[in-house]
Amino acid sequence: MVFEKLRTTAKSKAIGEDIDPDNPTTRRGSDFTATSRTKVRRRPIFLAAGIALVVVFVIGAVALVNGMRQVTNVLVVSHDIAQGQQITSQDLTTKQVNADAGIASVAVEDKASVVGQAAAVPIPSGTVLNPNAVTTAVIPGKGLTLVGVTVSYSKLPAEPLRAGDQVRIVDTPRDQDDSPVQGPITSKAQVVSTKFIPETSETTVDVLVQADEASWVSARAATRRVAIVLDPREK
């Protein structure tokens, strides 16, 4: 009788604690064993997914590296070329660039097509040769004359002149002369190149002027009685 009562009490405690009295190590109603089996079954799935991601990453990296390796040989300027200067074979060297970089360039195979042409703009050393930077036009063109004008720093704008700038060559009075009563004589011109002369601290500016004004500009330039002013660069 006492034994049965103790057994009943033990079962009641087991029920309250959710413990199976017939198997104290297992909680009643627990799905621990089933959950553990599910987790064991899921691990191979996660592992396969991880391997697939690694494979995709490796394939993408290989494709990226292969794309970067797709290079092409292009022409590069080996030293400064002034606007209007004829391009020679010695002015050019080669360089490898990414084929997909989107850089306008001239392929090495097309070197013969640019040698002998003129630089349409000043081309600095080390620049990848742009096909738009060369021209078949001859400088000076028809109706124009190239004149070198040497002036001191006081007769130049503080802003450095660049090839292609539109300027005016202005007649100036002799030193110590009074200012002219009438407006000075001027001539429109376009800068082709500039060269600083360290020995005299002067600058020679090569300009294109109308052929019928070339004599006046060159005569005044020889006496250093000219100044160069820069017109607006806005087009």
DRENMI-926539 format. One record per residue (C-alpha): residue in one letter; x, y, z. Coordinates in steps of 0.001 Angstrom, whole numbers, plus 500000, padded with zeros to 6 digits. Example, Ala and Ser with C-alpha at 12.3 -4.5 7.8 and 13.67 -1.06 7.14 Angstrom:
% DRENMI-926539
<code = a, X = 512300, Y = 495500, Z = 507800>
<code = s, X = 513670, Y = 498940, Z = 507140>
***
This chain:
% DRENMI-926539
<code = m, X = 500000, Y = 500000, Z = 500000>
<code = v, X = 502762, Y = 502375, Z = 501002>
<code = f, X = 504794, Y = 501276, Z = 497990>
<code = e, X = 501914, Y = 502034, Z = 495625>
<code = k, X = 501495, Y = 505488, Z = 497163>
<code = l, X = 505159, Y = 506271, Z = 496723>
<code = r, X = 505010, Y = 505075, Z = 493125>
<code = t, X = 501979, Y = 507303, Z = 492466>
<code = t, X = 503710, Y = 510310, Z = 494038>
<code = a, X = 506821, Y = 509714, Z = 491939>
<code = k, X = 504725, Y = 509567, Z = 488775>
<code = s, X = 502944, Y = 512795, Z = 489758>
<code = k, X = 506294, Y = 514611, Z = 490187>
<code = a, X = 507487, Y = 513212, Z = 486944>
<code = i, X = 504404, Y = 514543, Z = 485179>
<code = g, X = 504848, Y = 517982, Z = 486807>
<code = e, X = 508454, Y = 518108, Z = 485640>
<code = d, X = 507536, Y = 516763, Z = 482225>
<code = i, X = 509720, Y = 513709, Z = 482821>
<code = d, X = 508775, Y = 510265, Z = 481698>
<code = p, X = 508768, Y = 508113, Z = 484827>
<code = d, X = 509520, Y = 505021, Z = 482771>
<code = n, X = 512560, Y = 506729, Z = 481221>
<code = p, X = 513769, Y = 509580, Z = 483511>
<code = t, X = 516425, Y = 510727, Z = 481020>
<code = t, X = 513796, Y = 511697, Z = 478427>
<code = r, X = 511447, Y = 514632, Z = 478830>
<code = r, X = 507874, Y = 513795, Z = 478032>
<code = g, X = 506606, Y = 515376, Z = 474888>
<code = s, X = 510139, Y = 516536, Z = 473983>
<code = d, X = 511133, Y = 516389, Z = 470343>
<code = f, X = 514857, Y = 516678, Z = 471228>
<code = t, X = 515747, Y = 513475, Z = 469436>
<code = a, X = 513729, Y = 514426, Z = 466342>
<code = t, X = 515240, Y = 517932, Z = 466301>
<code = s, X = 518755, Y = 516563, Z = 466586>
<code = r, X = 518126, Y = 514256, Z = 463655>
<code = t, X = 516734, Y = 517192, Z = 461610>
<code = k, X = 519836, Y = 519258, Z = 462325>
<code = v, X = 522031, Y = 516388, Z = 461308>
<code = r, X = 520109, Y = 516098, Z = 458050>
<code = r, X = 520353, Y = 519890, Z = 457369>
<code = r, X = 524110, Y = 520161, Z = 457780>
<code = p, X = 524945, Y = 518493, Z = 454438>
<code = i, X = 522561, Y = 520942, Z = 452707>
<code = f, X = 524310, Y = 523958, Z = 454229>
<code = l, X = 527680, Y = 522493, Z = 453348>
<code = a, X = 526648, Y = 521982, Z = 449708>
<code = a, X = 525326, Y = 525546, Z = 449500>
<code = g, X = 528605, Y = 526893, Z = 450900>
<code = i, X = 530637, Y = 524911, Z = 448390>
<code = a, X = 528442, Y = 526224, Z = 445563>
<code = l, X = 529029, Y = 529824, Z = 446678>
<code = v, X = 532780, Y = 529275, Z = 446787>
<code = v, X = 532711, Y = 527804, Z = 443279>
<code = v, X = 530742, Y = 530802, Z = 441963>
<code = f, X = 533192, Y = 533195, Z = 443627>
<code = v, X = 536205, Y = 531415, Z = 442140>
<code = i, X = 534655, Y = 531424, Z = 438657>
<code = g, X = 533905, Y = 535149, Z = 438933>
<code = a, X = 537431, Y = 535919, Z = 440127>
<code = v, X = 538942, Y = 533937, Z = 437263>
<code = a, X = 536732, Y = 535770, Z = 434747>
<code = l, X = 537756, Y = 539133, Z = 436233>
<code = v, X = 541454, Y = 538303, Z = 436056>
<code = n, X = 541104, Y = 537081, Z = 432474>
<code = g, X = 539314, Y = 540315, Z = 431555>
<code = m, X = 542115, Y = 542374, Z = 433068>
<code = r, X = 544631, Y = 540386, Z = 431083>
<code = q, X = 542997, Y = 541401, Z = 427794>
<code = v, X = 545437, Y = 544140, Z = 426891>
<code = t, X = 546369, Y = 545778, Z = 423635>
<code = n, X = 549484, Y = 547593, Z = 422432>
<code = v, X = 548940, Y = 551281, Z = 421655>
<code = l, X = 551080, Y = 554244, Z = 420620>
<code = v, X = 552393, Y = 556610, Z = 423286>
<code = v, X = 554190, Y = 559924, Z = 422773>
<code = s, X = 557827, Y = 559605, Z = 423873>
<code = h, X = 558443, Y = 563371, Z = 424254>
<code = d, X = 556520, Y = 566635, Z = 423978>
<code = i, X = 555115, Y = 567398, Z = 420531>
<code = a, X = 554157, Y = 570984, Z = 419744>
<code = q, X = 550977, Y = 571871, Z = 417902>
<code = g, X = 551604, Y = 571760, Z = 414165>
<code = q, X = 554762, Y = 569682, Z = 414528>
<code = q, X = 555062, Y = 566774, Z = 412159>
<code = i, X = 554960, Y = 563421, Z = 413939>
<code = t, X = 557865, Y = 561087, Z = 413245>
<code = s, X = 558489, Y = 557485, Z = 414153>
<code = q, X = 560979, Y = 558606, Z = 416827>
<code = d, X = 558223, Y = 560581, Z = 418555>
<code = l, X = 556315, Y = 557415, Z = 419384>
<code = t, X = 556738, Y = 554392, Z = 421598>
<code = t, X = 554390, Y = 551597, Z = 422692>
<code = k, X = 552507, Y = 550699, Z = 425835>
<code = q, X = 550076, Y = 547979, Z = 426926>
<code = v, X = 546667, Y = 549136, Z = 428140>
<code = n, X = 543490, Y = 547360, Z = 429182>
<code = a, X = 541418, Y = 546720, Z = 426074>
<code = d, X = 538220, Y = 547548, Z = 427992>
<code = a, X = 539524, Y = 550766, Z = 429599>
<code = g, X = 537703, Y = 552936, Z = 427060>
<code = i, X = 540792, Y = 555014, Z = 426249>
<code = a, X = 540798, Y = 556528, Z = 422767>
<code = s, X = 544066, Y = 555330, Z = 421275>
<code = v, X = 545914, Y = 554374, Z = 418128>
<code = a, X = 546925, Y = 550714, Z = 417830>
<code = v, X = 550541, Y = 549869, Z = 417115>
<code = e, X = 549438, Y = 548317, Z = 413826>
<code = d, X = 548200, Y = 551753, Z = 412681>
<code = k, X = 551487, Y = 553568, Z = 413342>
<code = a, X = 552127, Y = 554183, Z = 409636>
<code = s, X = 548819, Y = 556080, Z = 409380>
<code = v, X = 549893, Y = 558768, Z = 411892>
<code = v, X = 553580, Y = 559134, Z = 411072>
<code = g, X = 553938, Y = 562177, Z = 408830>
<code = q, X = 550781, Y = 563854, Z = 410103>
<code = a, X = 550808, Y = 567001, Z = 412239>
<code = a, X = 549824, Y = 567391, Z = 415873>
<code = a, X = 546457, Y = 569138, Z = 416020>
<code = v, X = 547120, Y = 570127, Z = 419641>
<code = p, X = 550164, Y = 570081, Z = 421927>
<code = i, X = 550770, Y = 566474, Z = 423030>
<code = p, X = 552697, Y = 565993, Z = 426299>
<code = s, X = 555241, Y = 563229, Z = 426724>
<code = g, X = 553792, Y = 559966, Z = 428032>
<code = t, X = 550329, Y = 560630, Z = 426615>
<code = v, X = 548487, Y = 557813, Z = 424874>
<code = l, X = 548121, Y = 559065, Z = 421313>
<code = n, X = 544529, Y = 560044, Z = 420648>
<code = p, X = 543455, Y = 559743, Z = 417003>
<code = n, X = 541805, Y = 563173, Z = 417288>
<code = a, X = 545154, Y = 564717, Z = 418255>
<code = v, X = 546607, Y = 564290, Z = 414772>
<code = t, X = 545632, Y = 566029, Z = 411587>
<code = t, X = 546566, Y = 566082, Z = 407945>
<code = a, X = 546157, Y = 569859, Z = 407861>
<code = v, X = 549335, Y = 571767, Z = 407169>
<code = i, X = 550352, Y = 574575, Z = 409533>
<code = p, X = 550266, Y = 577356, Z = 408549>
<code = g, X = 547211, Y = 576824, Z = 406413>
<code = k, X = 546268, Y = 578733, Z = 403320>
<code = g, X = 546025, Y = 582485, Z = 403916>
<code = l, X = 547907, Y = 582298, Z = 407237>
<code = t, X = 551486, Y = 583003, Z = 408233>
<code = l, X = 553399, Y = 581732, Z = 411249>
<code = v, X = 555249, Y = 584552, Z = 413039>
<code = g, X = 557461, Y = 584372, Z = 416117>
<code = v, X = 556920, Y = 587247, Z = 418541>
<code = t, X = 559457, Y = 587665, Z = 421345>
<code = v, X = 558317, Y = 589783, Z = 424289>
<code = s, X = 559302, Y = 590430, Z = 427881>
<code = y, X = 557216, Y = 589230, Z = 430814>
<code = s, X = 555755, Y = 592742, Z = 431255>
<code = k, X = 554110, Y = 592491, Z = 427840>
<code = l, X = 552454, Y = 589129, Z = 428471>
<code = p, X = 549421, Y = 588237, Z = 430593>
<code = a, X = 550201, Y = 586581, Z = 433917>
<code = e, X = 548045, Y = 583650, Z = 432773>
<code = p, X = 550322, Y = 581328, Z = 430761>
<code = l, X = 549424, Y = 581188, Z = 427099>
<code = r, X = 548387, Y = 577850, Z = 425663>
<code = a, X = 548350, Y = 576507, Z = 422140>
<code = g, X = 545065, Y = 577415, Z = 420479>
<code = d, X = 544534, Y = 580596, Z = 422513>
<code = q, X = 543085, Y = 583542, Z = 420615>
<code = v, X = 545208, Y = 586628, Z = 421241>
<code = r, X = 545791, Y = 590136, Z = 419904>
<code = i, X = 549158, Y = 591551, Z = 418970>
<code = v, X = 549082, Y = 595177, Z = 420121>
<code = d, X = 551391, Y = 597933, Z = 418900>
<code = t, X = 553044, Y = 599709, Z = 421843>
<code = p, X = 554938, Y = 603047, Z = 421999>
<code = r, X = 558650, Y = 603288, Z = 422569>
<code = d, X = 559880, Y = 603470, Z = 426126>
<code = q, X = 559460, Y = 606940, Z = 427627>
<code = d, X = 557027, Y = 607958, Z = 424865>
<code = d, X = 553641, Y = 609373, Z = 425695>
<code = s, X = 550631, Y = 607156, Z = 425400>
<code = p, X = 549085, Y = 607226, Z = 421924>
<code = v, X = 546127, Y = 609564, Z = 421465>
<code = q, X = 544354, Y = 607137, Z = 419184>
<code = g, X = 543764, Y = 603475, Z = 419796>
<code = p, X = 546766, Y = 601252, Z = 419077>
<code = i, X = 547037, Y = 599066, Z = 416013>
<code = t, X = 546156, Y = 595458, Z = 416758>
<code = s, X = 546197, Y = 592185, Z = 414898>
<code = k, X = 544288, Y = 589043, Z = 415799>
<code = a, X = 546325, Y = 585851, Z = 416098>
<code = q, X = 546249, Y = 582282, Z = 417380>
<code = v, X = 548948, Y = 580837, Z = 419615>
<code = v, X = 550717, Y = 577788, Z = 418221>
<code = s, X = 553465, Y = 577349, Z = 420817>
<code = t, X = 555513, Y = 579232, Z = 423408>
<code = k, X = 559155, Y = 579007, Z = 424427>
<code = f, X = 560811, Y = 580698, Z = 427391>
<code = i, X = 564341, Y = 582060, Z = 426881>
<code = p, X = 566209, Y = 581836, Z = 430228>
<code = e, X = 569126, Y = 583995, Z = 429064>
<code = t, X = 566947, Y = 587075, Z = 428465>
<code = s, X = 563880, Y = 586161, Z = 430569>
<code = e, X = 561790, Y = 586685, Z = 427451>
<code = t, X = 559243, Y = 584445, Z = 425780>
<code = t, X = 558902, Y = 583701, Z = 422105>
<code = v, X = 555305, Y = 583070, Z = 421084>
<code = d, X = 554651, Y = 581489, Z = 417692>
<code = v, X = 551361, Y = 582834, Z = 416372>
<code = l, X = 549274, Y = 582394, Z = 413260>
<code = v, X = 548225, Y = 585695, Z = 411681>
<code = q, X = 546553, Y = 586638, Z = 408462>
<code = a, X = 549077, Y = 586623, Z = 405640>
<code = d, X = 548483, Y = 590296, Z = 404785>
<code = e, X = 549260, Y = 591323, Z = 408401>
<code = a, X = 552354, Y = 589179, Z = 408826>
<code = s, X = 554772, Y = 591907, Z = 407649>
<code = w, X = 553441, Y = 594454, Z = 410156>
<code = v, X = 553499, Y = 591975, Z = 413056>
<code = s, X = 557006, Y = 590724, Z = 412302>
<code = a, X = 558390, Y = 594275, Z = 411850>
<code = r, X = 556957, Y = 595426, Z = 415173>
<code = a, X = 558066, Y = 592228, Z = 416872>
<code = a, X = 561647, Y = 592842, Z = 415737>
<code = t, X = 561688, Y = 596151, Z = 417641>
<code = r, X = 560036, Y = 594577, Z = 420731>
<code = r, X = 557273, Y = 597194, Z = 420385>
<code = v, X = 554368, Y = 594820, Z = 420771>
<code = a, X = 552383, Y = 593304, Z = 423595>
<code = i, X = 550237, Y = 590170, Z = 423551>
<code = v, X = 546809, Y = 590183, Z = 425179>
<code = l, X = 544631, Y = 587128, Z = 425749>
<code = d, X = 541062, Y = 587107, Z = 424450>
<code = p, X = 538282, Y = 585113, Z = 426194>
<code = r, X = 538717, Y = 581359, Z = 426064>
<code = e, X = 534968, Y = 580712, Z = 426166>
<code = k, X = 533633, Y = 579488, Z = 422851>
***
